[in-house]
Amino acid sequence: MQAISTGKKNWLIIDLIHWAESFFSKKGFKNPRREIEHLLCVVLRCKRIDVYLRFEEPLSESQLDTLRSLIKRRLEREPLQYITGSCEFYGREFSVNKHVLIPRPETERLIDIALEKMKGVDSPSILDVGTGSGCIATTLAIEVPSAKILGIDLSPEALKVSEENKEKLGVDNVIFEELNILDQLPEGPFDLLVSNPPYVPQEEMEGLMKDVKDFEPSVALTDKNDGLTFYRYFSQIAKNMINAGGWLILEVGLDKHPQLAKDIFSQSGFENIQLIKDYNGDDRVLTVPIG
């Protein structure tokens, strides 16, 4: 931090990028250039591409002060997405804050598969459970304009974020409601129930990366049990909540979790259940057809 000193007459953007690459690398960050690019975007209020069009631009002292404070937050391992207030998901920019999970690339597979399953369904009715930032519900609303989508979450703070994203992206075929599905069922039935539920077992929470464990909302990460609470519940309500010919599409965890989740539905009498791999080759999406 001392390297960004007031002793230097001018800190050009290119100087800061070179300095920060070395600085963040020494601090153990895997992609140091990405770190400084995103932080400079906040300071300069621009897109990443614009950072490189402004290489020779000096930062003012107030901008340097802002950058120092952002770097300090990042050194505490606060996620970049919370610092910048945004995250890209399925090619669109979503607002995020500490009240919602940061959308992951693997969750985009839920979108791909949902779009495939909803082909040929006229005006599908879709339920997104644990909507958080609304990235799944809002993306599906944009990709399937004829769909009617309900996103539910038990967190009023999260729903403020989902409403902000809905407004920002100009979507009018999705509704967000505060509701805990474990306590109350929304009015159905639906053609598709999609969810990225809390699936981290409580005993594994301490082993998560600091970025996740200390900053992302625990209520969206863990069921405070074995990570399978929602899968058991979905197996109980699916046939009443989802139309015949419809689908249940769920994100699952790593290691043994996908098979354990699949077994719950197999033991409940569901057939033709599939585990689908993400782009890293891991089983991350469970699909359950409703007969």
FIZA-813911 format. One record per atom (N, C-alpha, C): residue in three letters; x, y, z. Coordinates in pm, whole numbers, plus 50000, padded with zeros to 5 digits. Each point is the difference from the previous one (the first is absolute). Example, Ala and Ser with C-alpha at 12.3 -4.5 7.8 and 13.67 -1.06 7.14 Angstrom:
BEGIN
ALA513194943150780;ALA499115011950000;ALA500905012050000;SER499655010549928;SER500825011950006;SER499235010950073;
end
This chain:
BEGIN
MET500824987950000;MET499185012150000;MET500865012650000;GLN501164999650065;GLN500865011750006;GLN500485004249861;ALA499964990549905;ALA500535003049867;ALA499155010649929;ILE498695000750032;ILE499185010749941;ILE500165012050092;SER501075006949985;SER500325011150091;SER499715013449934;THR499885010150085;THR499775013549947;THR501315006349957;GLY501124993350031;GLY501305005349963;GLY500215000249850;LYS499374990849931;LYS500134999549854;LYS499085010649941;LYS500525008149910;LYS499225011349949;LYS498734995349929;ASN500134990449911;ASN498854995049925;ASN499994984749998;TRP498864994250036;TRP499804985649982;TRP499144998249876;LEU500624995849891;LEU499244997149880;LEU499344986350015;ILE498924998049925;ILE499284987250007;ILE500944988449965;ILE500845001849900;ILE500924989349960;ILE500984996950113;ASP500455010450073;ASP500904997950114;ASP499324991750108;LEU498735003350027;LEU499254992950105;LEU499784985449963;ILE499734997549874;ILE499804986149956;ILE501284992050020;HIS501135005749960;HIS501274992950017;HIS500334997950147;TRP499785010250082;TRP500264998850144;TRP499104989250062;ALA498705000549966;ALA499034991150064;ALA500194985549959;GLU500454997649877;GLU500274986249958;GLU501014993550093;SER501065007250033;SER501024994750090;SER499474999150143;PHE499285010450042;PHE499495000750137;PHE499024988750030;PHE498994998449915;PHE498994989650023;PHE500594986049983;SER500964998749911;SER500664987149982;SER500724995850128;LYS500705009450062;LYS500714997050126;LYS499044996650113;LYS498775005349990;LYS498994997450103;LYS499234987049975;GLY500394992849894;GLY499414986849975;GLY498754999949915;PHE499725010949930;PHE498835000349912;PHE500354993549865;LYS499104991649951;LYS500284992049881;LYS500035008349871;ASN499185010349994;ASN499925008049878;ASN500165014850035;PRO501245004150031;PRO500225013650051;PRO499575011149906;ARG500164998049870;ARG499595010649906;ARG498495001850004;ARG499284989150009;ARG498545000950009;ARG499585007950122;GLU500724998150111;GLU499675007150124;GLU500045015149979;ILE501115004849948;ILE500165014549986;ILE499095005549890;GLU499764992349895;GLU499105004649894;GLU498615003050056;HIS499494990650081;HIS498655001850055;HIS499955011650098;LEU501035001450082;LEU500005011050097;LEU500115013549929;LEU500805000549894;LEU500115012549924;LEU498675003449932;CYS499254989949961;CYS498685002649940;CYS499105007450098;VAL500094996250128;VAL499195006750102;VAL500465014550015;VAL501315001950012;VAL500555013450021;VAL499715009149881;LEU500184994749880;LEU499845008049878;LEU498565000149947;ARG499174991350060;ARG498594998749957;ARG499924997149851;CYS500704989449962;CYS500054996349859;CYS500024984949985;LYS499964995349877;LYS500104985749972;LYS501474996149987;ARG500274986850010;ARG501394995449997;ARG500735004149873;ILE499304999549887;ILE500645003749874;ILE500455014650003;ASP499225008450070;ASP500335014350005;ASP501245002750084;VAL500304991050095;VAL501215001750079;VAL501215000649907;TYR499974991649897;TYR501144999249909;TYR500015011349897;LEU498925007149989;LEU499975011749912;LEU500455012550075;ARG500224998350131;ARG500365011550085;ARG501344997850070;PHE500854991749936;PHE501304996250057;PHE500815011750056;GLU500035011049924;GLU500895011150036;GLU499335010450089;GLU498804996750048;GLU499265009650083;GLU500474999250146;PRO500325011450062;PRO500394999750141;PRO498774999650091;LEU500144993950116;LEU498924999950098;LEU500175011850096;SER498895006050038;SER500045010950097;SER500254994250139;GLU500315008650094;GLU500244995250137;GLU498764993650059;SER498825005549971;SER498764994050052;SER499774986249937;GLN500334998749871;GLN499874986949936;GLN500974989950060;LEU501215004550031;LEU500984991250064;LEU499534995850138;ASP499385009250073;ASP499474996650132;ASP498924989249990;THR499145001649900;THR498944990049977;THR500624986549966;LEU501005000249912;LEU500664987649960;LEU500664993250120;ARG500655007750086;ARG500624994350120;ARG498974992850086;SER498835006250017;SER498964993950084;SER499464987149936;LEU499894999949868;LEU499524988049930;LEU501034988750010;ILE501265003449987;ILE501064989950011;ILE500004994050141;LYS499805008650099;LYS499964995150139;LYS498874989950018;ARG498835003049943;ARG498874990750008;ARG500334986849932;ARG500655000849885;ARG500324987849926;ARG501044991750073;LEU500935006650070;LEU501004992650078;LEU499354992150114;GLU498835004750045;GLU499244992650101;GLU499214988549937;ARG500174998549868;ARG499364989449919;ARG498515002349978;GLU499565012450015;GLU498635003049959;GLU499924997849849;PRO498974992749953;PRO499924997049856;PRO499965012649914;LEU500704999249889;LEU500015011249905;LEU498585004249961;GLN499124990149986;GLN498645003149954;GLN499255008750100;TYR500274998050129;TYR499365008650101;TYR500635013850001;ILE501295000649977;ILE500695013049996;ILE499525008249881;THR499884993449884;THR499575007349881;THR498485001449992;GLY499284991350074;GLY498545000550001;GLY499354993549880;SER500774992449924;SER499414993749882;SER500694986949964;CYS499314992149920;CYS500524987049957;CYS499364996549866;GLU500804994249911;GLU499434995949871;GLU499414986050013;PHE498824998449943;PHE499354986949998;PHE499264998649869;TYR500324989749927;TYR499374997049870;TYR500075012049906;GLY501155006950003;GLY500235011149909;GLY499375013250040;ARG499455000550121;ARG499375012450047;ARG500585003850136;GLU499915012750030;GLU500555004950127;GLU498905000850105;PHE500234993450113;PHE499065000050111;PHE500605007250120;SER499175007550070;SER500435006150125;SER500054989350108;VAL501015000550085;VAL500114990850114;VAL500505007750122;ASN499654994950117;ASN500575005150125;ASN500054988650100;LYS500365002950124;LYS500234989750100;LYS498754992050036;HIS498845004449954;HIS498754993050032;HIS499664988849902;VAL500784998949892;VAL499714989849899;VAL501274992349963;LEU499824987549960;LEU501124992349948;LEU500525006449872;ILE501294998749977;ILE500585004649875;ILE499724989449893;PRO499345003749890;PRO499734990149894;PRO501294993749947;ARG499984986749986;ARG501174992749951;ARG499794995449856;PRO501124998149929;PRO499894994849862;PRO499274986749992;GLU500204991150101;GLU499354986949993;GLU498485001150006;THR499505010750064;THR498545001950008;THR499425003349863;GLU500845004949909;GLU499515002549864;GLU499534987249932;ARG500514988650047;ARG499564987149944;ARG498524997750030;LEU499525005050114;LEU498574999050032;LEU499185007049891;ILE500495011449957;ILE499315007649896;ILE499984992149869;ASP501184995149960;ASP500084992349874;ASP498994988649999;ILE499984992650110;ILE499164988050006;ILE498525003750011;ALA499705010550076;ALA498615004550011;ALA499475004449863;LEU500835007249925;LEU499575004549866;LEU499734988149908;GLU500854989950012;GLU499824987949919;GLU498704993050035;LYS499724998850130;LYS498814992750044;LYS498705007749970;MET500105013349994;MET498805008149979;MET499705002549852;LYS500864994949910;LYS499735001449857;LYS498674993449967;GLY499185006949928;GLY498744994249959;GLY498885001350102;VAL500305005550118;VAL498975002350101;VAL499485014249982;ASP498725001349972;ASP499415013249980;ASP499825007050135;SER500515012150011;SER499855008150122;SER500274992050126;PRO501214994550015;PRO500294991750117;PRO499935007950131;SER499544993050102;SER499955005750135;SER501194994450077;ILE500835009050053;ILE501274995950060;ILE500135005550142;LEU500454991450091;LEU500275003950138;LEU501494999050028;ASP500585010950050;ASP501405000350040;ASP500065001150152;VAL500484989550064;VAL500024999450147;VAL501365004650053;GLY499975009850090;GLY501235005750053;GLY500635009249897;THR499215009349952;THR500385007949882;THR501205009150022;GLY500235004750123;GLY501175008350028;GLY500045012649916;SER501045001449918;SER500145011749913;SER498985000049887;GLY499314988849984;GLY499034998949890;GLY500654996649868;CYS501274995850003;CYS500724997749874;CYS499374988749918;ILE499544989450065;ILE499384988949926;ILE498645004249946;ALA499155005250089;ALA498645003749960;ALA500015010849892;THR500825010250018;THR500035011149905;THR500584995749866;THR501034991750004;THR500584995049875;THR499004991749922;LEU499304991050069;LEU498994991949932;LEU498875008849946;ALA499665010550072;ALA498945009149955;ALA500405006949870;ILE501295003349989;ILE500485006549878;ILE500104989949885;GLU500514988150031;GLU500234990049896;GLU498694993749952;VAL498994999750087;VAL498694994449962;VAL498945010750027;PRO499845009449908;PRO499095011350024;PRO498564996050028;SER499594988349953;SER498624995650021;SER499794993650137;ALA501094997950073;ALA499924993350130;ALA499425009350107;LYS499384993650098;LYS499565007250121;LYS500814994050115;ILE500765008550067;ILE500974995050096;ILE499775006050137;LEU500094991350101;LEU499925004350139;LEU501324996550068;GLY500665010050057;GLY501224997750077;GLY499705002350146;ILE500334990350085;ILE499705001550143;ILE501294999150082;ASP499995007150113;ASP501144999850090;ASP499505003950139;LEU500654994950104;LEU499585003550136;LEU500645012950049;SER500945005549923;SER500745012050041;SER499455012549932;PRO499435009350078;PRO499535012549938;PRO501145008249942;GLU501194998950061;GLU501165007449949;GLU500424994749863;ALA499944986749985;ALA500324994049871;ALA498995004349894;LEU498745000650038;LEU498965003549904;LEU500125014449951;LYS500575008750082;LYS500275013749953;LYS501004999749884;VAL500974991050010;VAL501004998749894;VAL499354994149874;SER499164989850017;SER499364993949883;SER499085010049929;GLU499325008350077;GLU499135010349940;GLU500845010449925;GLU501145003450057;GLU500895009649934;GLU500474994549866;ASN500364987149998;ASN500464993949875;ASN498874999049897;LYS498834996950048;LYS498834999349911;LYS499775013649933;GLU500075010550078;GLU499795013549946;GLU501125004049905;LYS501234997050042;LYS501165004049921;LYS499994993449863;LEU499534987549994;LEU500004992549875;LEU498665001049925;GLY499085007850056;GLY498745002749930;GLY499124987949980;VAL499894991750103;VAL499234987549990;VAL498635001850064;ASP498954995349933;ASP498665001750057;ASP499234986850014;ASN500644988749969;ASN499294987250010;ASN500524991450116;VAL500565006650102;VAL500424993050120;VAL499525007850122;ILE499554992550100;ILE499555005850127;ILE500854994050112;PHE500385008350096;PHE500764995150115;PHE499155001350126;GLU500054989450082;GLU499225000050123;GLU500834994650116;GLU499745005650118;GLU500644995050122;GLU499234987750049;LEU500674988749998;LEU499334987550038;LEU501044989450031;ASN499824993050110;ASN500854988650035;ASN499264987449959;ILE500484993449896;ILE499274988549945;ILE499904988550099;LEU500894999650098;LEU499944989450100;LEU498815002050094;ASP499485012350005;ASP498865003150086;ASP498695001649923;GLN500125004549876;GLN498805003249922;GLN500264997649852;LEU499064993649934;LEU500154997549857;LEU499395011349919;PRO500685004449894;PRO499385010049912;PRO498884993549921;GLU499155008349943;GLU498884994749923;GLU500484994849866;GLY499824987349975;GLY500444993749876;GLY498814995349921;PRO500204989849917;PRO501274993349975;PRO500855007549897;PHE501234995149981;PHE500965006149908;PHE500474989649899;ASP500515004949889;ASP500604991149901;ASP501444996850034;LEU500605008850079;LEU501404998250037;LEU500245005850138;LEU500644992050085;LEU500535005150127;LEU501514999449987;VAL500645011750011;VAL501445000849988;VAL500555005950131;SER501144994950044;SER500545005250126;SER501494997150014;ASN500685009650059;ASN501364998150050;ASN499895001250151;PRO499584989250068;PRO499695000950143;PRO501254999650088;PRO499865003250128;PRO501144998750093;PRO500384985350012;TYR501224996549956;TYR500364985749999;TYR501344996950067;VAL500635009850061;VAL501254997150070;VAL499684994250137;PRO500474987850031;PRO499764994550133;PRO500615009150107;GLN499325001250112;GLN500475008750108;GLN501444996850039;GLU500344987350002;GLU501344995950044;GLU501105004149902;GLU499605003849880;GLU501005004149900;GLU500155015249989;MET499195007550074;MET500025014549989;MET501365005950038;GLU500604994750103;GLU501285005450046;GLU501114998049897;GLY499834990249914;GLY501034997049901;GLY499895008249872;LEU498955008449990;LEU499845008149880;LEU501055011049993;MET500255005049880;MET500925011249984;MET499515011950080;LYS500945007950048;LYS499655011850080;LYS499075009449923;ASP500235001549870;ASP499165008649917;ASP498534996150012;VAL499744987050006;VAL498634994950007;VAL499504999750144;LYS500754993550086;LYS499574997650138;LYS499745012950077;ASP500865009949982;ASP499925012250081;ASP499135010949939;PHE499594998449875;PHE499315011049934;PHE498654996449939;GLU499864988149943;GLU498734996749935;GLU498984995450106;PRO498715002449976;PRO498984997050101;PRO499904985050030;SER500194996550125;SER500014985850038;SER498654993349972;VAL498915007850010;VAL498674994349977;VAL499854995049856;ALA500805005649909;ALA499954995749861;ALA501024989249969;LEU500894997450096;LEU501054990049979;LEU499654986550061;THR499485000250123;THR499804987450073;THR498604998850056;ASP499514987750008;ASP498724997350064;ASP500174997450149;LYS501245002150049;LYS500374997550140;LYS499764985550039;ASN500104991449899;ASN499814985850021;ASN501004992649912;ASP499534990349924;ASP500904991849918;ASP500075004449854;GLY499385011649969;GLY500025005149864;GLY498964993949908;LEU499094992050057;LEU499034992849917;LEU498555003350034;THR499785009450093;THR498665003350047;THR499065003749886;PHE500465008549910;PHE499115004849893;PHE499724989249897;TYR500944991149979;TYR499804989349903;TYR498944990250052;ARG500054997150129;ARG498964991450060;ARG498635006749986;TYR499965012850029;TYR498735007249996;TYR499465000849858;PHE500875003149906;PHE499565000549860;PHE499484986549953;SER500604989250048;SER499544986649961;SER498594997350052;GLN499655006650110;GLN498674998250060;GLN498925008449931;ILE500375012049956;ILE498995009249945;ILE499955000349847;ALA501014994149935;ALA500145001749854;ALA498744996249923;LYS499414988550030;LYS498884995249920;LYS498755008550017;ASN499915007150111;ASN498865009050022;ASN500285014049947;MET501295003849993;MET500375013649962;MET500325001549852;ILE500304988749934;ILE500455000749861;ILE499044992149911;ASN499625005949889;ASN499104993449905;ASN500624987349944;ALA499154990449965;ALA500474988049930;ALA500665004449870;GLY501184994449973;GLY500775004249884;GLY500965011450031;GLY499935004950126;GLY500885010850042;GLY501324994850056;TRP500785009250055;TRP501354996550043;TRP500385006750132;LEU500854992950072;LEU500695005350117;LEU501485000649962;ILE500595011950006;ILE501405001749963;ILE500735006650116;LEU500964992850058;LEU500655004550123;LEU501525000049987;GLU500625010250053;GLU501464999750012;GLU500374991050118;VAL501104992949987;VAL500494991550108;VAL501475003550028;GLY500504994850112;GLY501375003150042;GLY501044991149934;LEU501104998350069;LEU501114992149947;LEU500164986950078;ASP500964992249959;ASP500354987450068;ASP498804990550003;LYS499584995750119;LYS498924990150011;LYS498625006249988;HIS499915013150012;HIS498705006650007;HIS499094997149881;PRO500485000849875;PRO499114997449887;PRO499324986450006;GLN500764989550033;GLN499424986650005;GLN499034998650116;LEU500315006150113;LEU499104999550115;LEU498675006849967;ALA500075011449930;ALA498785007049960;ALA499194991749901;LYS500714993949905;LYS499314991649901;LYS499324988150068;ASP500674994050097;ASP499444988450070;ASP498695003550072;ILE499925012250052;ILE498775004250068;ILE498804998849907;PHE500185004549876;PHE498894999549904;PHE499754985849950;SER501054992449983;SER499834986049959;SER499204992350104;GLN500345002150126;GLN499324993050110;GLN498585004950019;SER499695011849945;SER498645005450010;SER499144996049881;GLY500574991749910;GLY499224994649890;GLY500105007449868;PHE500875009949992;PHE500185007349874;PHE500904991949908;GLU499785001549869;GLU500774992549901;GLU500655009549900;ASN500974994549927;ASN500715007549895;ASN500665012750052;ILE500494999150124;ILE500725011250061;ILE501405000649939;GLN500485011949975;GLN501335001549941;GLN500865009950077;LEU501294997150006;LEU500985009650046;LEU500745005249877;ILE500055013049986;ILE500615006249882;ILE501235007950042;LYS501044998649922;LYS501285006350036;LYS500035014849962;ASP500785007750078;ASP500265013849963;ASP501185000249902;TYR500495011849967;TYR501065000949899;TYR501374996450056;ASN500054997250131;ASN501244994950061;ASN500004984750006;GLY498904994049954;GLY499904985450001;GLY499494994250130;ASP499455008750089;ASP499464995350127;ASP498484998649991;ASP499444989850067;ASP498554998650008;ASP499465011450086;ARG499275009449939;ARG499545011750076;ARG498525003149983;VAL499314992849910;VAL498585002849980;VAL499234986850002;LEU498944999750081;LEU499134988350011;LEU498685003249931;THR499614991549905;THR498725002049932;THR499064988450033;VAL498765003750035;VAL499014990050038;VAL498735002449917;PRO499674991049907;PRO498765001649924;PRO498804996150086;ILE498915007349984;ILE498794997250077;ILE499004992949910;GLY499694987750034;GLY499124991949915;GLY498545003450018;
end
